[in-house]
Amino acid sequence: METNCGHAQPKHAARHHFVLVHGICHGAWCWYKAATALRRAGHRATALDMAGCGAHPARLADVRTFEEYSRPLLDAVAALPPGERAVLVGHSHGGCSVALAAERFPEKVAAAVFVTASMPAVGRSICAATTEEYLKFVAAEPDFFLDTQELDQENPEIPGRPVVFGPKFAAQRLYQLSPAEDLTLALSLLRPANRFNEDALMRDEKLLTEAGYGSVRRVFVVVEADLGLPAEFQRRMIALSPGVEVEAMAAGAADHMAMLSGPEELVELLVRIANKCSDRG
């Protein structure tokens, strides 16, 4: 696989721009530890709210498509100065938006990093290898989503129903190793969100190409103790994308919310990944 990777730079010379993308129902707030640590180390960290998430002003019913949902990321990558390439870091469902941005702007992406995230495969629709397969995988456990709620759709133009994670699901599947304060924070900030499984862009089998998304260096960070996106399913996604680099967080060190339960290790991993690529391409 062709990549944009150059020679590793000396640690003292490496200054990178990380663009951090949250997962479903979450927001930029979940990156507060990692973003702070990256900035303290001299890097630039941009944590974004996808449309209708976190502190973004749009209402859920206003965000009609996956394109609109991902617009904050697409606009941020498009606005990078000529010659600058960012490290895009997607968590959970945020991996879908990262894949879209990498397809649209491969020349602006130093690496696409999937932290226990949905990682689509070239030649398949975004949702085929991610959300659809994931829902089939966890269906083997009927009560997997516990108290997660499916809500009524206010906007008839949006297919499917929005979801919001329940307190039990968050505590037992997503935050089981995270500090209690971070779970409390999450329960006060989680917002309903659409998965966009039926969105035309998400279902386009020709969207992700070798020349675009496939040309970008991709790295998957496996989180063994993730109970929300189990490690077995993480490896299934990896197997569909030959050539993807694989890193792993120490077993038992982090839960699904790796940026909250294992921020120091995750930041070290991200910097090490970024140091393998030259910002100048």
Accessible surface in RSA format (square Angstrom, percent):
REM  Atomic radii and reference values for relative SASA: ProtOr
REM  Chains: A
REM  Algorithm: Lee & Richards
REM  Probe-radius: 1.40
REM  Slices: 20
REM RES _ NUM      All-atoms   Total-Side   Main-Chain    Non-polar    All polar
REM                ABS   REL    ABS   REL    ABS   REL    ABS   REL    ABS   REL
RES MET A   1   101.38  52.5  19.11  12.7  82.26 195.9  33.92  28.8  67.46  89.4
RES GLU A   2   138.13  79.3 119.73  90.6  18.40  43.8  47.77  92.4  90.36  73.8
RES THR A   3    51.17  36.4  30.65  31.1  20.52  48.9  16.33  21.9  34.84  52.7
RES ASN A   4    42.79  29.5  33.17  32.1   9.62  23.2  10.69  25.7  32.09  31.0
RES CYS A   5    52.75  39.9  24.88  27.7  27.87  65.5  10.54  26.7  42.21  45.5
RES GLY A   6    32.45  40.0   0.00   N/A  32.45  40.0  22.84  62.7   9.61  21.5
RES HIS A   7   169.24  92.5 159.11 110.6  10.13  25.9 109.88 113.2  59.37  69.1
RES ALA A   8    73.06  67.2  46.04  71.1  27.02  61.5  46.04  64.8  27.02  71.6
RES GLN A   9    40.71  22.8  29.62  21.6  11.09  26.4  15.77  33.6  24.94  18.9
RES PRO A  10    77.38  56.4  64.51  58.8  12.88  46.8  76.70  63.3   0.69   4.3
RES LYS A  11   166.31  81.1 154.71  94.9  11.60  27.6  97.68  87.9  68.63  73.1
RES HIS A  12   148.51  81.2 125.67  87.3  22.84  58.4  96.37  99.3  52.14  60.7
RES ALA A  13    56.62  52.1  31.55  48.7  25.07  57.0  39.10  55.1  17.52  46.4
RES ALA A  14     1.91   1.8   1.49   2.3   0.42   1.0   1.49   2.1   0.42   1.1
RES ARG A  15   126.06  52.9 113.02  57.6  13.04  31.0  51.11  69.8  74.95  45.4
RES HIS A  16     4.95   2.7   0.63   0.4   4.33  11.1   2.67   2.7   2.29   2.7
RES HIS A  17    14.25   7.8  11.90   8.3   2.34   6.0  11.90  12.3   2.34   2.7
RES PHE A  18     0.00   0.0   0.00   0.0   0.00   0.0   0.00   0.0   0.00   0.0
RES VAL A  19     2.11   1.4   2.11   1.9   0.00   0.0   2.11   1.8   0.00   0.0
RES LEU A  20     0.00   0.0   0.00   0.0   0.00   0.0   0.00   0.0   0.00   0.0
RES VAL A  21     0.00   0.0   0.00   0.0   0.00   0.0   0.00   0.0   0.00   0.0
RES HIS A  22     0.00   0.0   0.00   0.0   0.00   0.0   0.00   0.0   0.00   0.0
RES GLY A  23     1.57   1.9   0.00   N/A   1.57   1.9   1.49   4.1   0.08   0.2
RES ILE A  24    15.11   8.6  14.05  10.5   1.06   2.6  14.05  10.1   1.06   2.9
RES CYS A  25     1.04   0.8   0.00   0.0   1.04   2.4   0.62   1.6   0.42   0.5
RES HIS A  26     5.92   3.2   5.56   3.9   0.36   0.9   3.64   3.7   2.29   2.7
RES GLY A  27     0.00   0.0   0.00   N/A   0.00   0.0   0.00   0.0   0.00   0.0
RES ALA A  28    19.31  17.8  15.90  24.5   3.41   7.8  16.06  22.6   3.25   8.6
RES TRP A  29    41.24  16.6  27.86  13.5  13.38  31.4  38.46  20.5   2.79   4.5
RES CYS A  30     0.06   0.0   0.06   0.1   0.00   0.0   0.00   0.0   0.06   0.1
RES TRP A  31     0.10   0.0   0.00   0.0   0.10   0.2   0.10   0.1   0.00   0.0
RES TYR A  32    98.16  45.8  90.54  51.5   7.61  19.8  81.04  60.9  17.12  21.1
RES LYS A  33    50.60  24.7  41.83  25.7   8.77  20.9  36.86  33.2  13.74  14.6
RES ALA A  34     0.01   0.0   0.00   0.0   0.01   0.0   0.00   0.0   0.01   0.0
RES ALA A  35     4.05   3.7   4.05   6.2   0.00   0.0   4.05   5.7   0.00   0.0
RES THR A  36    63.55  45.2  60.97  61.8   2.58   6.2  41.93  56.3  21.62  32.7
RES ALA A  37    25.88  23.8  21.50  33.2   4.39  10.0  21.97  30.9   3.91  10.4
RES LEU A  38     0.00   0.0   0.00   0.0   0.00   0.0   0.00   0.0   0.00   0.0
RES ARG A  39   127.35  53.5 111.87  57.0  15.48  36.8  47.39  64.8  79.95  48.5
RES ARG A  40   184.77  77.6 148.46  75.7  36.32  86.5  77.75 106.3 107.03  64.9
RES ALA A  41    51.96  47.8  29.63  45.7  22.33  50.8  42.68  60.1   9.28  24.6
RES GLY A  42    41.23  50.8   0.00   N/A  41.23  50.8  24.90  68.3  16.33  36.6
RES HIS A  43    14.65   8.0   5.74   4.0   8.91  22.8   2.23   2.3  12.42  14.5
RES ARG A  44   137.62  57.8 130.62  66.6   7.00  16.7  53.23  72.7  84.39  51.1
RES ALA A  45     6.49   6.0   0.00   0.0   6.49  14.8   0.00   0.0   6.49  17.2
RES THR A  46    35.19  25.0  32.24  32.7   2.95   7.0  30.44  40.9   4.75   7.2
RES ALA A  47    29.87  27.5   9.21  14.2  20.66  47.0   9.21  13.0  20.66  54.7
RES LEU A  48    27.07  15.1  25.70  18.4   1.37   3.4  27.07  19.0   0.00   0.0
RES ASP A  49    31.25  21.9  23.80  23.7   7.45  17.6   5.69  13.4  25.57  25.5
RES MET A  50     0.16   0.1   0.16   0.1   0.00   0.0   0.16   0.1   0.00   0.0
RES ALA A  51     9.63   8.9   7.28  11.2   2.36   5.4   7.28  10.2   2.36   6.2
RES GLY A  52     2.91   3.6   0.00   N/A   2.91   3.6   1.46   4.0   1.45   3.2
RES CYS A  53     3.28   2.5   3.27   3.6   0.01   0.0   0.28   0.7   3.00   3.2
RES GLY A  54    15.54  19.2   0.00   N/A  15.54  19.2   5.56  15.3   9.98  22.3
RES ALA A  55    93.24  85.7  59.76  92.2  33.48  76.2  71.11 100.1  22.13  58.6
RES HIS A  56    47.90  26.2  40.28  28.0   7.62  19.5  27.51  28.4  20.40  23.7
RES PRO A  57   123.84  90.3  91.17  83.1  32.67 118.8 101.55  83.8  22.29 138.5
RES ALA A  58    21.14  19.4  13.31  20.5   7.83  17.8  20.97  29.5   0.17   0.5
RES ARG A  59   131.02  55.0 129.15  65.8   1.87   4.4  63.45  86.7  67.57  40.9
RES LEU A  60    42.64  23.7  39.58  28.3   3.06   7.7  39.64  27.8   3.00   8.1
RES ALA A  61    13.00  12.0   9.48  14.6   3.52   8.0   9.84  13.9   3.15   8.4
RES ASP A  62    74.55  52.2  56.55  56.3  18.00  42.6  22.75  53.5  51.80  51.7
RES VAL A  63     7.03   4.6   6.37   5.8   0.65   1.6   7.03   6.1   0.00   0.0
RES ARG A  64   112.18  47.1 107.95  55.0   4.23  10.1  18.14  24.8  94.04  57.0
RES THR A  65    49.04  34.9  49.04  49.7   0.00   0.0  46.89  63.0   2.15   3.3
RES PHE A  66     0.00   0.0   0.00   0.0   0.00   0.0   0.00   0.0   0.00   0.0
RES GLU A  67    44.12  25.3  44.12  33.4   0.00   0.0  29.68  57.4  14.45  11.8
RES GLU A  68    50.18  28.8  46.79  35.4   3.39   8.1  33.98  65.7  16.20  13.2
RES TYR A  69     5.65   2.6   5.65   3.2   0.00   0.0   5.38   4.0   0.27   0.3
RES SER A  70     0.00   0.0   0.00   0.0   0.00   0.0   0.00   0.0   0.00   0.0
RES ARG A  71    91.78  38.5  91.78  46.8   0.00   0.0  39.62  54.1  52.16  31.6
RES PRO A  72    26.95  19.6  15.99  14.6  10.96  39.8  23.88  19.7   3.07  19.1
RES LEU A  73     0.00   0.0   0.00   0.0   0.00   0.0   0.00   0.0   0.00   0.0
RES LEU A  74     0.35   0.2   0.19   0.1   0.16   0.4   0.19   0.1   0.16   0.4
RES ASP A  75    71.61  50.2  66.62  66.3   4.99  11.8  28.29  66.6  43.32  43.2
RES ALA A  76    28.76  26.4  15.11  23.3  13.65  31.0  24.39  34.4   4.36  11.6
RES VAL A  77     0.34   0.2   0.00   0.0   0.34   0.8   0.34   0.3   0.00   0.0
RES ALA A  78    47.79  43.9  30.30  46.8  17.49  39.8  30.90  43.5  16.89  44.7
RES ALA A  79    79.55  73.1  47.87  73.9  31.68  72.1  59.49  83.8  20.06  53.1
RES LEU A  80    12.94   7.2   7.19   5.1   5.75  14.5   8.07   5.7   4.87  13.1
RES PRO A  81    69.83  50.9  64.80  59.1   5.03  18.3  69.83  57.7   0.00   0.0
RES PRO A  82   134.11  97.7 107.47  98.0  26.64  96.8 112.95  93.3  21.16 131.5
RES GLY A  83    64.29  79.3   0.00   N/A  64.29  79.3  43.43 119.2  20.85  46.7
RES GLU A  84    44.26  25.4  37.75  28.6   6.51  15.5  27.66  53.5  16.60  13.6
RES ARG A  85    15.16   6.4  13.64   7.0   1.52   3.6  13.08  17.9   2.08   1.3
RES ALA A  86     0.06   0.1   0.00   0.0   0.06   0.1   0.06   0.1   0.00   0.0
RES VAL A  87     1.23   0.8   1.23   1.1   0.00   0.0   1.23   1.1   0.00   0.0
RES LEU A  88     0.00   0.0   0.00   0.0   0.00   0.0   0.00   0.0   0.00   0.0
RES VAL A  89     0.00   0.0   0.00   0.0   0.00   0.0   0.00   0.0   0.00   0.0
RES GLY A  90     0.00   0.0   0.00   N/A   0.00   0.0   0.00   0.0   0.00   0.0
RES HIS A  91     2.62   1.4   2.62   1.8   0.00   0.0   1.90   2.0   0.72   0.8
RES SER A  92    18.81  15.9  17.90  23.9   0.92   2.1   2.48   5.3  16.34  22.9
RES HIS A  93    12.40   6.8  10.79   7.5   1.60   4.1  11.11  11.5   1.28   1.5
RES GLY A  94     0.44   0.5   0.00   N/A   0.44   0.5   0.40   1.1   0.05   0.1
RES GLY A  95     0.00   0.0   0.00   N/A   0.00   0.0   0.00   0.0   0.00   0.0
RES CYS A  96     0.00   0.0   0.00   0.0   0.00   0.0   0.00   0.0   0.00   0.0
RES SER A  97     0.00   0.0   0.00   0.0   0.00   0.0   0.00   0.0   0.00   0.0
RES VAL A  98     0.00   0.0   0.00   0.0   0.00   0.0   0.00   0.0   0.00   0.0
RES ALA A  99     0.00   0.0   0.00   0.0   0.00   0.0   0.00   0.0   0.00   0.0
RES LEU A 100     0.00   0.0   0.00   0.0   0.00   0.0   0.00   0.0   0.00   0.0
RES ALA A 101     0.00   0.0   0.00   0.0   0.00   0.0   0.00   0.0   0.00   0.0
RES ALA A 102     0.00   0.0   0.00   0.0   0.00   0.0   0.00   0.0   0.00   0.0
RES GLU A 103    29.66  17.0  21.66  16.4   8.00  19.1   5.14   9.9  24.52  20.0
RES ARG A 104    90.48  38.0  66.46  33.9  24.02  57.2  33.12  45.3  57.36  34.8
RES PHE A 105    44.23  22.1  44.23  27.4   0.00   0.0  44.23  26.8   0.00   0.0
RES PRO A 106    27.27  19.9  27.06  24.7   0.21   0.8  27.27  22.5   0.00   0.0
RES GLU A 107   106.51  61.2  88.52  67.0  17.99  42.8  69.32 134.1  37.19  30.4
RES LYS A 108    34.18  16.7  34.18  21.0   0.00   0.0  20.24  18.2  13.94  14.8
RES VAL A 109     0.00   0.0   0.00   0.0   0.00   0.0   0.00   0.0   0.00   0.0
RES ALA A 110     1.35   1.2   1.35   2.1   0.00   0.0   1.35   1.9   0.00   0.0
RES ALA A 111     0.17   0.2   0.17   0.3   0.00   0.0   0.17   0.2   0.00   0.0
RES ALA A 112     0.00   0.0   0.00   0.0   0.00   0.0   0.00   0.0   0.00   0.0
RES VAL A 113     0.01   0.0   0.01   0.0   0.00   0.0   0.01   0.0   0.00   0.0
RES PHE A 114     0.00   0.0   0.00   0.0   0.00   0.0   0.00   0.0   0.00   0.0
RES VAL A 115     0.00   0.0   0.00   0.0   0.00   0.0   0.00   0.0   0.00   0.0
RES THR A 116     0.00   0.0   0.00   0.0   0.00   0.0   0.00   0.0   0.00   0.0
RES ALA A 117     0.00   0.0   0.00   0.0   0.00   0.0   0.00   0.0   0.00   0.0
RES SER A 118    13.22  11.2  13.13  17.5   0.08   0.2   0.08   0.2  13.13  18.4
RES MET A 119     0.99   0.5   0.00   0.0   0.99   2.4   0.00   0.0   0.99   1.3
RES PRO A 120     0.00   0.0   0.00   0.0   0.00   0.0   0.00   0.0   0.00   0.0
RES ALA A 121     2.79   2.6   2.79   4.3   0.00   0.0   2.79   3.9   0.00   0.0
RES VAL A 122    39.14  25.8  18.79  17.0  20.35  49.0  18.79  16.3  20.35  55.2
RES GLY A 123    48.71  60.1   0.00   N/A  48.71  60.1  27.94  76.7  20.77  46.5
RES ARG A 124    85.03  35.7  83.42  42.5   1.61   3.8  35.98  49.2  49.05  29.7
RES SER A 125     6.58   5.6   6.33   8.4   0.25   0.6   0.82   1.7   5.76   8.1
RES ILE A 126     0.08   0.0   0.00   0.0   0.08   0.2   0.00   0.0   0.08   0.2
RES CYS A 127     0.78   0.6   0.78   0.9   0.00   0.0   0.00   0.0   0.78   0.8
RES ALA A 128    20.07  18.5  19.16  29.6   0.91   2.1  19.36  27.3   0.71   1.9
RES ALA A 129     1.28   1.2   0.24   0.4   1.05   2.4   0.24   0.3   1.05   2.8
RES THR A 130     1.06   0.8   0.00   0.0   1.06   2.5   1.06   1.4   0.00   0.0
RES THR A 131     7.64   5.4   5.12   5.2   2.52   6.0   6.30   8.5   1.34   2.0
RES GLU A 132    48.25  27.7  44.44  33.6   3.81   9.1  19.19  37.1  29.06  23.7
RES GLU A 133    56.26  32.3  54.85  41.5   1.41   3.3  12.56  24.3  43.70  35.7
RES TYR A 134    31.62  14.8  31.62  18.0   0.00   0.0  24.91  18.7   6.71   8.3
RES LEU A 135    52.59  29.3  47.09  33.7   5.50  13.8  47.46  33.3   5.13  13.8
RES LYS A 136   139.49  68.1 121.99  74.9  17.50  41.7  85.48  76.9  54.01  57.5
RES PHE A 137    42.79  21.4  28.18  17.5  14.61  38.0  35.88  21.8   6.91  19.8
RES VAL A 138     7.18   4.7   2.80   2.5   4.39  10.6   6.80   5.9   0.38   1.0
RES ALA A 139    68.24  62.7  44.23  68.3  24.00  54.6  53.29  75.0  14.95  39.6
RES ALA A 140    95.12  87.5  56.16  86.7  38.96  88.6  69.42  97.8  25.70  68.1
RES GLU A 141    84.11  48.3  81.23  61.5   2.88   6.9  33.32  64.4  50.79  41.5
RES PRO A 142   134.80  98.2  96.10  87.6  38.70 140.7 104.08  85.9  30.71 190.9
RES ASP A 143    91.90  64.4  87.49  87.1   4.41  10.4  38.16  89.8  53.74  53.6
RES PHE A 144     9.23   4.6   8.98   5.6   0.25   0.6   8.98   5.4   0.25   0.7
RES PHE A 145    48.88  24.5  47.17  29.2   1.71   4.4  47.17  28.6   1.71   4.9
RES LEU A 146    54.66  30.4  26.99  19.3  27.66  69.5  31.57  22.2  23.09  62.1
RES ASP A 147    46.38  32.5  33.01  32.9  13.36  31.6  37.31  87.8   9.07   9.0
RES THR A 148    26.13  18.6   5.35   5.4  20.78  49.5   5.35   7.2  20.78  31.4
RES GLN A 149   102.91  57.5  99.11  72.4   3.80   9.0  25.58  54.5  77.32  58.6
RES GLU A 150    98.96  56.8  78.63  59.5  20.34  48.4  26.12  50.5  72.84  59.5
RES LEU A 151    52.51  29.2  49.61  35.5   2.90   7.3  52.51  36.9   0.00   0.0
RES ASP A 152   117.94  82.6 104.10 103.6  13.84  32.7  35.20  82.8  82.74  82.5
RES GLN A 153    41.02  22.9  15.76  11.5  25.26  60.1  14.87  31.7  26.15  19.8
RES GLU A 154   126.91  72.9  94.39  71.4  32.52  77.4  46.47  89.9  80.44  65.7
RES ASN A 155    24.15  16.7  21.55  20.8   2.60   6.3   6.47  15.6  17.68  17.1
RES PRO A 156   128.18  93.4  92.94  84.7  35.24 128.1 102.59  84.7  25.59 159.1
RES GLU A 157   118.11  67.8  90.10  68.2  28.01  66.7  42.03  81.3  76.08  62.1
RES ILE A 158     3.97   2.3   0.20   0.1   3.77   9.1   0.20   0.1   3.77  10.2
RES PRO A 159    63.29  46.1  47.48  43.3  15.81  57.5  58.03  47.9   5.26  32.7
RES GLY A 160    47.23  58.2   0.00   N/A  47.23  58.2  32.19  88.3  15.04  33.7
RES ARG A 161   121.33  50.9 105.88  54.0  15.44  36.8  42.71  58.4  78.62  47.6
RES PRO A 162     0.86   0.6   0.85   0.8   0.02   0.1   0.86   0.7   0.00   0.0
RES VAL A 163     1.43   0.9   1.43   1.3   0.00   0.0   1.43   1.2   0.00   0.0
RES VAL A 164    24.81  16.3  24.76  22.4   0.06   0.1  24.76  21.5   0.06   0.2
RES PHE A 165    24.96  12.5  17.27  10.7   7.69  20.0  17.27  10.5   7.69  22.0
RES GLY A 166     2.74   3.4   0.00   N/A   2.74   3.4   2.74   7.5   0.00   0.0
RES PRO A 167    80.07  58.4  78.93  72.0   1.13   4.1  78.93  65.2   1.13   7.0
RES LYS A 168   128.38  62.6 125.00  76.7   3.38   8.1  70.70  63.6  57.69  61.5
RES PHE A 169     2.99   1.5   2.99   1.8   0.00   0.0   2.99   1.8   0.00   0.0
RES ALA A 170     0.00   0.0   0.00   0.0   0.00   0.0   0.00   0.0   0.00   0.0
RES ALA A 171    33.84  31.1  27.23  42.0   6.60  15.0  27.42  38.6   6.42  17.0
RES GLN A 172    95.35  53.3  87.38  63.9   7.97  19.0  34.10  72.6  61.25  46.5
RES ARG A 173    33.79  14.2  33.79  17.2   0.00   0.0   1.10   1.5  32.69  19.8
RES LEU A 174     6.17   3.4   6.17   4.4   0.00   0.0   6.17   4.3   0.00   0.0
RES TYR A 175     5.09   2.4   0.01   0.0   5.08  13.2   0.01   0.0   5.08   6.3
RES GLN A 176    59.64  33.4  28.85  21.1  30.79  73.3  30.45  64.8  29.20  22.1
RES LEU A 177    81.04  45.1  55.49  39.7  25.55  64.2  60.64  42.6  20.40  54.9
RES SER A 178    15.47  13.1   0.00   0.0  15.47  35.6   0.21   0.5  15.26  21.4
RES PRO A 179    55.55  40.5  43.42  39.6  12.14  44.1  55.27  45.6   0.28   1.8
RES ALA A 180    76.09  70.0  64.45  99.5  11.65  26.5  68.91  97.0   7.18  19.0
RES GLU A 181   130.54  74.9 121.69  92.1   8.84  21.1  69.27 134.0  61.27  50.0
RES ASP A 182     2.54   1.8   2.54   2.5   0.00   0.0   0.23   0.6   2.31   2.3
RES LEU A 183    36.79  20.5  36.79  26.3   0.00   0.0  36.79  25.8   0.00   0.0
RES THR A 184    94.54  67.2  90.76  92.0   3.78   9.0  66.47  89.3  28.08  42.4
RES LEU A 185    60.06  33.4  55.58  39.8   4.48  11.3  59.72  41.9   0.34   0.9
RES ALA A 186     0.00   0.0   0.00   0.0   0.00   0.0   0.00   0.0   0.00   0.0
RES LEU A 187    78.29  43.6  48.68  34.8  29.61  74.4  49.51  34.8  28.78  77.5
RES SER A 188    84.11  71.1  46.05  61.5  38.06  87.7  48.93 104.2  35.19  49.3
RES LEU A 189    68.50  38.1  61.33  43.9   7.17  18.0  64.76  45.5   3.74  10.1
RES LEU A 190    26.47  14.7   5.69   4.1  20.77  52.2   5.69   4.0  20.77  55.9
RES ARG A 191    63.02  26.5  62.90  32.1   0.12   0.3  26.28  35.9  36.74  22.3
RES PRO A 192    44.98  32.8  43.31  39.5   1.67   6.1  43.31  35.8   1.67  10.4
RES ALA A 193     2.31   2.1   1.65   2.5   0.66   1.5   2.27   3.2   0.04   0.1
RES ASN A 194     5.14   3.5   2.88   2.8   2.26   5.4   1.42   3.4   3.72   3.6
RES ARG A 195    40.33  16.9  37.81  19.3   2.52   6.0   7.54  10.3  32.79  19.9
RES PHE A 196     9.04   4.5   4.26   2.6   4.78  12.4   5.73   3.5   3.31   9.5
RES ASN A 197    29.00  20.0  25.77  24.9   3.24   7.8   9.72  23.4  19.28  18.6
RES GLU A 198    97.36  55.9  80.75  61.1  16.61  39.5  27.11  52.4  70.25  57.4
RES ASP A 199    14.50  10.2  10.45  10.4   4.05   9.6   4.98  11.7   9.52   9.5
RES ALA A 200    88.07  81.0  69.38 107.1  18.69  42.5  77.25 108.8  10.82  28.7
RES LEU A 201    35.01  19.5  31.51  22.5   3.51   8.8  33.39  23.4   1.62   4.4
RES MET A 202     0.00   0.0   0.00   0.0   0.00   0.0   0.00   0.0   0.00   0.0
RES ARG A 203   101.19  42.5  85.81  43.7  15.38  36.6  25.89  35.4  75.29  45.6
RES ASP A 204    56.64  39.7  49.01  48.8   7.63  18.0  15.75  37.1  40.89  40.8
RES GLU A 205   118.39  68.0 111.00  84.0   7.40  17.6  24.96  48.3  93.43  76.3
RES LYS A 206   181.11  88.4 164.12 100.7  16.99  40.5 112.67 101.4  68.44  72.9
RES LEU A 207    23.25  12.9  16.46  11.8   6.79  17.1  20.28  14.2   2.96   8.0
RES LEU A 208     3.21   1.8   0.13   0.1   3.08   7.8   0.13   0.1   3.08   8.3
RES THR A 209    51.59  36.7  48.05  48.7   3.53   8.4  48.49  65.1   3.09   4.7
RES GLU A 210   117.68  67.6 109.27  82.7   8.41  20.0  59.97 116.0  57.71  47.1
RES ALA A 211    87.64  80.6  62.89  97.1  24.75  56.3  73.29 103.2  14.35  38.0
RES GLY A 212     5.10   6.3   0.00   N/A   5.10   6.3   4.75  13.0   0.36   0.8
RES TYR A 213     0.00   0.0   0.00   0.0   0.00   0.0   0.00   0.0   0.00   0.0
RES GLY A 214     1.24   1.5   0.00   N/A   1.24   1.5   0.00   0.0   1.24   2.8
RES SER A 215    19.29  16.3  17.71  23.6   1.58   3.6  14.97  31.9   4.32   6.1
RES VAL A 216     0.00   0.0   0.00   0.0   0.00   0.0   0.00   0.0   0.00   0.0
RES ARG A 217     1.40   0.6   1.40   0.7   0.00   0.0   0.46   0.6   0.94   0.6
RES ARG A 218     8.14   3.4   8.05   4.1   0.09   0.2   0.00   0.0   8.14   4.9
RES VAL A 219     0.17   0.1   0.17   0.2   0.00   0.0   0.17   0.1   0.00   0.0
RES PHE A 220     0.00   0.0   0.00   0.0   0.00   0.0   0.00   0.0   0.00   0.0
RES VAL A 221     0.00   0.0   0.00   0.0   0.00   0.0   0.00   0.0   0.00   0.0
RES VAL A 222     3.02   2.0   3.02   2.7   0.00   0.0   3.02   2.6   0.00   0.0
RES VAL A 223     1.60   1.1   1.59   1.4   0.01   0.0   1.60   1.4   0.00   0.0
RES GLU A 224    67.64  38.8  49.63  37.5  18.01  42.9  21.66  41.9  45.98  37.5
RES ALA A 225    23.26  21.4  14.32  22.1   8.94  20.3  22.42  31.6   0.83   2.2
RES ASP A 226     2.93   2.1   0.00   0.0   2.93   6.9   0.00   0.0   2.93   2.9
RES LEU A 227    78.94  44.0  76.55  54.8   2.39   6.0  77.99  54.8   0.95   2.5
RES GLY A 228     2.49   3.1   0.00   N/A   2.49   3.1   1.54   4.2   0.95   2.1
RES LEU A 229    13.30   7.4  13.30   9.5   0.00   0.0  13.30   9.3   0.00   0.0
RES PRO A 230    29.28  21.3  28.98  26.4   0.30   1.1  29.28  24.2   0.00   0.0
RES ALA A 231    12.86  11.8   9.52  14.7   3.34   7.6   9.52  13.4   3.34   8.8
RES GLU A 232   101.02  58.0  92.67  70.1   8.35  19.9  39.51  76.4  61.51  50.2
RES PHE A 233     3.57   1.8   3.57   2.2   0.00   0.0   3.57   2.2   0.00   0.0
RES GLN A 234     0.00   0.0   0.00   0.0   0.00   0.0   0.00   0.0   0.00   0.0
RES ARG A 235   114.95  48.3 110.41  56.3   4.54  10.8  53.63  73.3  61.32  37.2
RES ARG A 236   119.33  50.1 112.97  57.6   6.36  15.1  44.20  60.4  75.14  45.5
RES MET A 237     1.67   0.9   1.24   0.8   0.43   1.0   1.13   1.0   0.54   0.7
RES ILE A 238    27.45  15.6  25.26  18.8   2.19   5.3  25.26  18.2   2.19   5.9
RES ALA A 239    78.60  72.3  48.01  74.1  30.58  69.6  59.36  83.6  19.24  51.0
RES LEU A 240    75.91  42.3  58.70  42.0  17.21  43.3  61.97  43.5  13.94  37.5
RES SER A 241     7.89   6.7   1.45   1.9   6.44  14.8   6.42  13.7   1.46   2.1
RES PRO A 242   113.91  83.0  92.45  84.3  21.46  78.0 103.38  85.4  10.53  65.4
RES GLY A 243    51.67  63.7   0.00   N/A  51.67  63.7  28.37  77.9  23.30  52.2
RES VAL A 244    15.16  10.0   0.11   0.1  15.05  36.3   0.11   0.1  15.05  40.8
RES GLU A 245    59.70  34.3  52.94  40.0   6.76  16.1  38.31  74.1  21.39  17.5
RES VAL A 246    77.28  50.9  46.95  42.5  30.33  73.1  46.95  40.8  30.33  82.3
RES GLU A 247    33.65  19.3  30.13  22.8   3.52   8.4   3.91   7.6  29.74  24.3
RES ALA A 248    57.72  53.1  36.38  56.1  21.34  48.5  36.38  51.2  21.34  56.5
RES MET A 249     3.42   1.8   0.56   0.4   2.86   6.8   0.72   0.6   2.70   3.6
RES ALA A 250    59.21  54.4  43.85  67.7  15.36  34.9  56.30  79.3   2.92   7.7
RES ALA A 251    85.98  79.1  55.80  86.1  30.18  68.7  56.03  78.9  29.95  79.3
RES GLY A 252    50.52  62.3   0.00   N/A  50.52  62.3  27.45  75.3  23.07  51.7
RES ALA A 253    40.62  37.3  20.24  31.2  20.38  46.4  29.90  42.1  10.72  28.4
RES ALA A 254     1.01   0.9   0.07   0.1   0.93   2.1   0.07   0.1   0.93   2.5
RES ASP A 255     0.00   0.0   0.00   0.0   0.00   0.0   0.00   0.0   0.00   0.0
RES HIS A 256     9.32   5.1   9.32   6.5   0.00   0.0   3.75   3.9   5.57   6.5
RES MET A 257     0.04   0.0   0.04   0.0   0.00   0.0   0.00   0.0   0.04   0.0
RES ALA A 258     0.00   0.0   0.00   0.0   0.00   0.0   0.00   0.0   0.00   0.0
RES MET A 259     0.04   0.0   0.00   0.0   0.04   0.1   0.00   0.0   0.04   0.0
RES LEU A 260     1.10   0.6   0.00   0.0   1.10   2.8   0.00   0.0   1.10   2.9
RES SER A 261    21.71  18.3   0.13   0.2  21.59  49.7   0.22   0.5  21.49  30.1
RES GLY A 262     7.80   9.6   0.00   N/A   7.80   9.6   7.80  21.4   0.00   0.0
RES PRO A 263    15.68  11.4  15.66  14.3   0.02   0.1  15.68  12.9   0.00   0.0
RES GLU A 264   125.07  71.8 120.44  91.1   4.64  11.0  66.69 129.0  58.38  47.7
RES GLU A 265    50.42  28.9  46.43  35.1   3.99   9.5  32.55  63.0  17.87  14.6
RES LEU A 266     0.00   0.0   0.00   0.0   0.00   0.0   0.00   0.0   0.00   0.0
RES VAL A 267    13.10   8.6  13.10  11.9   0.00   0.0  13.10  11.4   0.00   0.0
RES GLU A 268   114.05  65.5 106.40  80.5   7.65  18.2  38.60  74.7  75.45  61.6
RES LEU A 269     4.47   2.5   4.37   3.1   0.10   0.2   4.37   3.1   0.10   0.3
RES LEU A 270     0.23   0.1   0.00   0.0   0.23   0.6   0.18   0.1   0.05   0.1
RES VAL A 271    21.24  14.0  21.24  19.2   0.00   0.0  21.24  18.5   0.00   0.0
RES ARG A 272   117.88  49.5 115.04  58.6   2.84   6.8  55.80  76.3  62.08  37.6
RES ILE A 273     0.48   0.3   0.48   0.4   0.00   0.0   0.48   0.3   0.00   0.0
RES ALA A 274     0.98   0.9   0.00   0.0   0.98   2.2   0.10   0.1   0.88   2.3
RES ASN A 275    20.81  14.4  20.81  20.1   0.00   0.0   8.95  21.5  11.87  11.5
RES LYS A 276    78.02  38.1  77.14  47.3   0.87   2.1  48.25  43.4  29.77  31.7
RES CYS A 277     1.35   1.0   0.93   1.0   0.42   1.0   0.93   2.4   0.42   0.4
RES SER A 278    17.00  14.4  17.00  22.7   0.00   0.0  13.68  29.1   3.32   4.7
RES ASP A 279    36.62  25.7  36.37  36.2   0.25   0.6  19.93  46.9  16.69  16.6
RES ARG A 280   201.03  84.4 172.78  88.1  28.25  67.3  71.27  97.4 129.76  78.6
RES GLY A 281    69.00  85.1   0.00   N/A  69.00  85.1  35.07  96.2  33.93  76.0
END  Absolute sums over single chains surface
CHAIN  1 A    11387.4       8979.7       2407.7       6633.8       4753.6
END  Absolute sums over all chains
TOTAL         11387.4       8979.7       2407.7       6633.8       4753.6
